[in-house]
Structures are given as C-alpha cells and as structure tokens.
Amino acid sequence: MDKEMLLDWYRQMVLIRLFEQRSAELYQQGKIGGFLHLYIGQEAVAVGSIAARRDDDHIITAYRDHAHALAVGTDPRYVMAEMLGKSTGVSSGKGGSMHLVNTEKHFWGGYAVVGGHLPLAAGLALAEQYRGTDNAVICYMGDGATNIGYFHESLNLAGVWKLPVLWIVENNQYGMGTAVERASAGTMLQKAQAYGMEGQQVNGMNVMEMYEATAAALQKIRDGEGHQFIEAITYRFEGHSMGDPLRYRTKDELQKWQEDDPIGILERHLLENEMADRETMEQLDQQAQETVEEAVTFAEESPLPEPEDLYANIYVEA
C-alpha cells in the first residue's frame, strides 16, 4: 500500500461521502424518487475490498449500492443520472438508486430483494468454475440477509461445489431498525463455519485492513480453497433509508462510531506518516466536491426517458 494507492482510496471515500450527502439533498428536493439508502460511514468496506480485486472478478451487492458502483470506476455522472431517473443513467433511468450496474466493470448491480442476489453470486461463481478460470466473485450483503433462506441455500451449495465466491457481510449493526443481536441466534462467524469456512472478522472502518483481508481471502479462492467469508464490522451514520426516524439508537452510540470515521482514520494515517500534508488533503476534497457537482449538473441537464423506452430491453434479442 504505497502513497499513491492510499491517496486514491482517500479520494474515493471522500467522493462517495459527498455523493451520498448530495443525493440526500436531491431526495429532499424531490429530484430523486423511490427509496434511497445511504452508505455514509461504511465507505472503507467497499473501497478497500474492491481495491483488492482483479479486473475480471465480479462484484454484486444489495440495494445500498452507490459506493460499490463508484468504487469499481463508474463515471459519477452516469450514476447520478440514474439516481435522478434520466436516460443517460447506468440503467437508462429505469433502475434508480437500488439498481445500479456496470457490465464493463463486471459490476452486476444492486438488488432490492434482501438476499435475492446471493444465488446470482453463486451462479456467477459456478460459471467461472465451468470456464476453468481463477476469477472470483465478491458478494456483499447486510447482516440482516444472513437470516434469509437465500443465504443458507447459496452458502451451502458454494461449500459443496467449492465455488470461487467471497461473501462479505457488511455488519452495520442494524437490519433496518433491529439490532443484529435481536434478530440473529448465532454470530456471523458461526454461520460461516456451518458451511465449511473459518471466516474472519475485520474492522470495516479501516480501509487498509479491509484491503488486506480481502486480498488474502481472494488468494485462498484462487488457490482452490473454495468460498471465503468476511464479516466487516462497520456502522451507517444515517438511517436505513431516508424515511428512517432513527428512534432505535442513541446519540451517544452514533457519536462513538463517528469518532472512528473511516475517512478520518485514513486521513490521520496519511498525515502522521508524512505521506501527505493538509494542503494535499484539501485539494483532494475540493476535487471530489467538483466531481460531484459536475455529476449533478450533468444529471439535471440530461433528458428523461421517452415513453417508448418502457418497451426496450424487455426481451433478449436473438
């Protein structure tokens, strides 16, 4: 992890943070419709883990997917356009916040059904196994998804067939408004062990630790050891979605987690190890701010889909 890599991770996390904050403003203005699930506080998980993948590895996640779309390298303009339902969006304006995708980057999108994408991850991994490649699939899920039938079915078959998939549970402490310990009879690692994996718990607020753990897990997969499991301990600073009244947690709890802000952790590391000075950090902050504003301008100036676009991409053309 050299200076350039760490500075790029800082840039990415700041970009994601500002993108999410701006998205919240646009939602409140009525410019973003439907549901909106923000990733603020969890930036280190997506940035650190995706940095460890190879270009041919696959990424698939749930509905809190903006950060993953940006971390794989999707143009923020097209992501923001999708948020606003514009035809220039990554899903032509018909998917919105929960259905971002970038097929060129092997990012197969966010899925609105809890746990519904886990069998798809297993299918992607099975396809790579059939082809005889050493490509892997990184599948993200929230802690709540580990209580869903899809989770157990997918991990069971991935274990039986030794599929090349890395399961990453983004344990942000709550499934909607329910604390994880109130909804899960066992721990995440116990669930992993049930399907033939040791599993590991990682500090999901530290981008460097996420990178190292993911790189090690992916290497085990490429060495033929089968599926792997990471529980990333993290925390979302905002609500489950924009309509969340947040009555289930205290201000003291939130403040405790904010003291370990993932952007702040990396910033301190860079400054204390003299890899960057305050001016450099401020320049990266400004660049990220400008990128987000350019994305908003592009999205607002983009056209809405035409009525006939409703009938596009319904059937596969022969």
C-alpha positions as CSV (number, residue, x, y, z in Angstrom):
1,M,0.0,0.0,0.0
2,D,2.0,2.9,-1.3
3,K,1.3,6.6,-1.0
4,E,-0.5,6.8,-4.4
5,M,-2.8,4.0,-3.5
6,L,-3.7,5.4,-0.1
7,L,-4.3,8.8,-1.6
8,D,-6.6,7.3,-4.2
9,W,-8.5,5.5,-1.5
10,Y,-8.9,8.7,0.4
11,R,-10.2,10.4,-2.8
12,Q,-12.7,7.6,-3.5
13,M,-14.1,7.7,0.1
14,V,-14.5,11.4,0.1
15,L,-16.1,11.2,-3.3
16,I,-18.6,8.6,-2.0
17,R,-19.3,10.6,1.1
18,L,-20.0,13.8,-0.8
19,F,-22.0,11.9,-3.5
20,E,-24.2,10.5,-0.8
21,Q,-24.7,13.8,1.0
22,R,-25.7,15.5,-2.3
23,S,-28.0,12.6,-3.1
24,A,-29.8,13.2,0.3
25,E,-30.3,16.8,-0.6
26,L,-31.7,16.0,-4.1
27,Y,-34.0,13.4,-2.5
28,Q,-35.3,16.0,-0.1
29,Q,-35.9,18.4,-3.1
30,G,-38.0,15.7,-4.8
31,K,-35.5,15.2,-7.6
32,I,-34.7,11.6,-6.6
33,G,-37.7,9.3,-6.2
34,G,-38.4,5.9,-4.7
35,F,-36.1,4.7,-1.9
36,L,-32.7,6.0,-1.1
37,H,-30.2,4.0,1.2
38,L,-27.1,6.0,2.0
39,Y,-23.6,4.4,2.6
40,I,-22.2,7.2,4.8
41,G,-19.9,5.6,7.4
42,Q,-19.3,2.4,5.5
43,E,-17.1,3.8,2.8
44,A,-14.0,1.8,3.8
45,V,-15.7,-1.5,3.2
46,A,-16.4,-1.0,-0.5
47,V,-13.3,0.9,-1.3
48,G,-10.8,-1.4,0.5
49,S,-12.3,-4.6,-0.7
50,I,-12.9,-3.6,-4.3
51,A,-9.3,-2.3,-4.5
52,A,-8.1,-5.9,-3.9
53,R,-10.0,-7.4,-6.8
54,R,-8.8,-8.1,-10.3
55,D,-10.5,-6.5,-13.3
56,D,-12.1,-9.8,-14.3
57,D,-13.5,-10.5,-10.8
58,H,-17.3,-9.9,-10.4
59,I,-19.0,-7.6,-7.9
60,I,-22.6,-7.9,-6.8
61,T,-24.4,-6.3,-3.9
62,A,-27.7,-5.3,-2.4
63,Y,-29.7,-2.1,-2.5
64,R,-27.1,0.1,-0.6
65,D,-25.0,0.1,-3.8
66,H,-23.9,3.7,-4.7
67,A,-20.4,3.2,-3.2
68,H,-19.8,0.0,-5.0
69,A,-20.8,1.4,-8.3
70,L,-18.4,4.3,-7.8
71,A,-15.6,2.2,-6.4
72,V,-15.4,-0.1,-9.4
73,G,-14.8,3.0,-11.5
74,T,-18.2,4.0,-12.8
75,D,-18.4,7.6,-14.0
76,P,-20.2,9.6,-11.3
77,R,-22.2,11.5,-13.9
78,Y,-23.9,8.4,-15.1
79,V,-24.5,7.1,-11.6
80,M,-26.1,10.5,-10.6
81,A,-28.2,10.5,-13.8
82,E,-29.6,7.1,-12.8
83,M,-30.4,8.5,-9.3
84,L,-32.5,11.2,-11.0
85,G,-34.1,8.7,-13.4
86,K,-32.5,10.2,-16.5
87,S,-32.0,8.4,-19.8
88,T,-28.2,8.9,-19.5
89,G,-28.1,6.8,-16.3
90,V,-26.3,3.5,-16.0
91,S,-29.7,1.7,-16.2
92,S,-31.2,4.2,-18.7
93,G,-33.1,5.9,-15.9
94,K,-35.3,2.8,-15.2
95,G,-33.5,1.3,-12.2
96,G,-32.8,4.2,-9.9
97,S,-30.9,4.1,-6.6
98,M,-31.2,0.4,-5.9
99,H,-30.4,-0.9,-9.4
100,L,-27.0,0.4,-10.4
101,V,-24.9,-1.6,-12.8
102,N,-21.7,-1.5,-14.9
103,T,-21.3,-4.6,-17.1
104,E,-17.9,-3.4,-18.4
105,K,-16.5,-3.4,-14.9
106,H,-18.3,-6.7,-14.1
107,F,-20.5,-5.0,-11.5
108,W,-23.8,-6.8,-11.7
109,G,-25.7,-4.3,-9.7
110,G,-27.7,-3.7,-6.6
111,Y,-30.8,-5.8,-5.8
112,A,-33.8,-4.7,-3.9
113,V,-34.9,-8.1,-2.5
114,V,-33.0,-8.8,0.7
115,G,-30.6,-11.8,0.0
116,G,-32.1,-12.2,-3.5
117,H,-28.7,-11.6,-5.2
118,L,-26.8,-14.4,-3.3
119,P,-27.9,-17.2,-5.6
120,L,-26.9,-15.0,-8.5
121,A,-23.4,-14.7,-7.0
122,A,-23.2,-18.4,-6.7
123,G,-24.3,-18.7,-10.3
124,L,-21.6,-16.3,-11.4
125,A,-19.0,-18.3,-9.5
126,L,-20.3,-21.5,-11.0
127,A,-19.9,-20.1,-14.5
128,E,-16.3,-19.1,-13.8
129,Q,-15.7,-22.6,-12.4
130,Y,-17.1,-24.2,-15.6
131,R,-14.9,-22.0,-17.7
132,G,-11.8,-23.1,-15.8
133,T,-10.7,-19.5,-14.8
134,D,-9.4,-18.4,-11.5
135,N,-11.7,-15.4,-11.4
136,A,-13.7,-14.7,-8.2
137,V,-17.0,-13.2,-7.2
138,I,-17.3,-10.7,-4.4
139,C,-20.8,-10.7,-3.0
140,Y,-21.8,-8.1,-0.4
141,M,-24.8,-8.3,1.9
142,G,-26.1,-6.7,5.1
143,D,-26.2,-8.6,8.4
144,G,-30.0,-9.0,8.0
145,A,-29.5,-11.1,4.9
146,T,-27.8,-13.8,6.9
147,N,-31.2,-14.7,8.3
148,I,-32.8,-15.2,4.9
149,G,-33.2,-18.6,3.2
150,Y,-31.3,-17.4,0.1
151,F,-28.2,-17.0,2.4
152,H,-28.2,-20.6,3.6
153,E,-29.1,-22.1,0.2
154,S,-26.3,-20.2,-1.5
155,L,-23.6,-20.8,1.0
156,N,-24.5,-24.4,1.2
157,L,-24.1,-25.0,-2.5
158,A,-21.0,-22.8,-2.6
159,G,-19.5,-25.0,0.0
160,V,-20.5,-28.3,-1.6
161,W,-19.1,-27.2,-5.0
162,K,-16.2,-25.1,-3.7
163,L,-17.3,-22.1,-5.7
164,P,-14.9,-19.1,-6.1
165,V,-17.0,-16.6,-4.2
166,L,-16.1,-14.3,-1.3
167,W,-19.1,-13.4,0.9
168,I,-18.7,-10.1,2.6
169,V,-21.2,-9.3,5.3
170,E,-21.4,-5.5,5.9
171,N,-22.4,-5.7,9.6
172,N,-23.6,-2.1,10.2
173,Q,-25.2,-3.3,13.5
174,Y,-28.8,-3.0,12.3
175,G,-31.2,-4.7,9.9
176,M,-33.5,-1.7,9.2
177,G,-34.2,-0.7,12.8
178,T,-33.5,-4.0,14.5
179,A,-30.2,-4.6,16.3
180,V,-28.3,-7.6,14.9
181,E,-28.2,-9.4,18.3
182,R,-32.1,-9.2,18.5
183,A,-32.5,-10.9,15.1
184,S,-29.8,-13.5,14.8
185,A,-29.5,-16.5,17.1
186,G,-25.9,-17.1,16.1
187,T,-22.9,-14.9,15.2
188,M,-21.9,-14.3,11.6
189,L,-18.7,-16.4,12.0
190,Q,-20.8,-19.3,13.4
191,K,-22.9,-19.2,10.3
192,A,-19.8,-19.3,8.1
193,Q,-18.4,-22.3,10.0
194,A,-21.7,-24.1,9.3
195,Y,-20.8,-24.1,5.6
196,G,-17.2,-25.1,5.8
197,M,-15.5,-21.7,6.3
198,E,-13.4,-20.4,9.1
199,G,-14.5,-16.8,8.3
200,Q,-12.8,-13.7,9.7
201,Q,-14.0,-10.5,11.4
202,V,-12.4,-7.3,10.0
203,N,-12.5,-3.7,11.1
204,G,-14.7,-2.3,8.4
205,M,-13.9,1.2,9.4
206,N,-10.3,0.8,8.3
207,V,-9.8,0.7,4.5
208,M,-6.3,-0.7,4.9
209,E,-7.5,-3.7,6.9
210,M,-10.3,-4.3,4.5
211,Y,-7.9,-4.4,1.6
212,E,-5.5,-6.8,3.3
213,A,-8.3,-9.2,4.4
214,T,-9.9,-9.2,1.0
215,A,-6.7,-9.7,-0.8
216,A,-5.9,-12.7,1.4
217,A,-9.3,-14.2,1.0
218,L,-9.2,-13.8,-2.8
219,Q,-5.9,-15.5,-2.9
220,K,-7.3,-18.5,-1.0
221,I,-10.1,-18.7,-3.5
222,R,-7.6,-18.7,-6.4
223,D,-5.6,-21.4,-4.7
224,G,-8.6,-23.6,-4.9
225,E,-9.7,-23.5,-1.3
226,G,-13.3,-22.6,-2.1
227,H,-15.6,-19.9,-0.9
228,Q,-14.5,-17.5,1.8
229,F,-16.3,-15.3,4.3
230,I,-15.6,-11.8,5.8
231,E,-17.6,-10.0,8.4
232,A,-16.9,-6.3,8.1
233,I,-17.7,-4.5,11.3
234,T,-19.0,-1.1,10.3
235,Y,-21.7,1.4,11.0
236,R,-24.1,3.5,8.9
237,F,-24.2,7.1,10.2
238,E,-27.5,7.8,8.6
239,G,-30.8,5.9,8.7
240,H,-31.7,2.7,7.0
241,S,-33.3,4.8,4.3
242,M,-34.4,8.4,4.0
243,G,-37.7,7.8,5.9
244,D,-36.0,6.3,8.9
245,P,-36.8,8.2,12.1
246,L,-33.8,6.7,13.9
247,R,-35.6,6.0,17.2
248,Y,-33.8,2.8,17.9
249,R,-30.3,4.1,18.7
250,T,-28.9,6.8,20.9
251,K,-26.9,9.9,20.1
252,D,-24.0,8.6,22.3
253,E,-23.8,5.4,20.2
254,L,-23.7,7.4,17.0
255,Q,-21.0,9.7,18.4
256,K,-18.9,6.8,19.5
257,W,-18.8,5.3,16.0
258,Q,-18.3,8.7,14.3
259,E,-15.1,9.1,16.3
260,D,-13.8,6.2,14.2
261,D,-14.9,7.7,10.9
262,P,-13.3,5.7,8.1
263,I,-12.2,8.8,6.2
264,G,-10.7,10.3,9.4
265,I,-8.8,7.1,10.1
266,L,-7.1,7.1,6.7
267,E,-6.5,10.9,6.8
268,R,-4.7,10.6,10.2
269,H,-2.6,7.7,8.8
270,L,-1.5,9.8,5.8
271,L,-0.7,12.8,7.8
272,E,1.1,11.0,10.7
273,N,3.2,9.0,8.3
274,E,4.0,12.1,6.2
275,M,2.5,10.7,3.1
276,A,0.5,13.9,2.5
277,D,0.1,17.3,4.0
278,R,-3.1,19.2,4.9
279,E,-2.9,21.1,1.6
280,T,-2.9,17.9,-0.4
281,M,-5.9,16.6,1.5
282,E,-7.8,19.8,1.0
283,Q,-7.1,19.6,-2.8
284,L,-8.4,16.1,-2.9
285,D,-11.5,17.2,-1.0
286,Q,-12.1,20.1,-3.5
287,Q,-11.6,17.8,-6.5
288,A,-14.2,15.4,-5.1
289,Q,-16.6,18.2,-4.5
290,E,-16.2,19.5,-8.1
291,T,-16.7,16.0,-9.4
292,V,-20.0,15.6,-7.5
293,E,-21.2,19.0,-8.7
294,E,-20.4,18.2,-12.3
295,A,-22.3,14.9,-11.9
296,V,-25.3,16.8,-10.5
297,T,-25.3,19.3,-13.3
298,F,-24.9,16.5,-15.9
299,A,-27.8,14.6,-14.4
300,E,-30.1,17.6,-14.1
301,E,-29.5,18.6,-17.7
302,S,-30.0,15.1,-19.1
303,P,-33.3,14.1,-20.7
304,L,-35.9,11.9,-19.1
305,P,-36.6,8.5,-20.8
306,E,-39.1,8.6,-23.6
307,P,-42.4,6.7,-23.2
308,E,-41.4,4.1,-25.8
309,D,-38.3,3.3,-23.7
310,L,-40.7,1.4,-21.4
311,Y,-40.6,-1.4,-24.0
312,A,-36.9,-1.5,-24.5
313,N,-34.7,-4.4,-23.1
314,I,-37.7,-6.5,-22.1
315,Y,-36.8,-9.5,-24.2
316,V,-33.3,-10.7,-25.3
317,E,-32.8,-10.2,-29.0
318,A,-31.9,-13.4,-30.9
